[in-house]
Amino acid sequence: MNDDGHPKSWRIEGSNDKTNWDLIDKKENDSYLNGKYNQHRFICQNKNNNYYQYIRYVQDDSWYTNRDYKYKIRLSCFEFFGSIKED
């Protein structure tokens, strides 16, 4: 197990005003990304079918063993796929 800042627990949230955020998906103690060069495709479990102008990633914990750095993160790529709402 590699504990150098790989994501462990996180949330994906969406907003249309950057003030109120809705939970789109949450992962806890997820080990898929714990290791050098690991990659994984996650499917968000959003059940409300809302569209959002803003999406954010919020890290709650990493696999880094030094608890002073639990928010340390190492990501090389982050992509979202989905639908675009047409007015």
Residue, then its C-alpha position, 0 to 999 in steps of 0.5 A: m500500500n502506498d500512502d503518499g497522498h492518494p485520495k481515500s474519502w471524498r465528495i463531489e458536489g454541485s451548485n448553481d450559485k457557489t453558495n449552496w452545494d448538493l452532494i452528487d457522490k461520496k466515497e469513503n475509505d476507497s482504495y482504488l486510487n491508493g498506489k502509484y499510477n493507479q487510475h479508476r473510473f467512478i460513476c457518480q451516484n447522483k439520483n436527483n437528475n439536476y444540472y449544475q453550473y459548478i462542480r467541486y471535489v472535496q477531499d475528506d481524507s487521504w491514505y497519507t499516514n501522517r495525519d497532519y497532512k490528511y488533505k494532501i492529494r496527488l492527482s494527475c488527471f480529473e475528468f467529468f463526463g455528462s450531459i449539457k442542459e440546453d435552454 
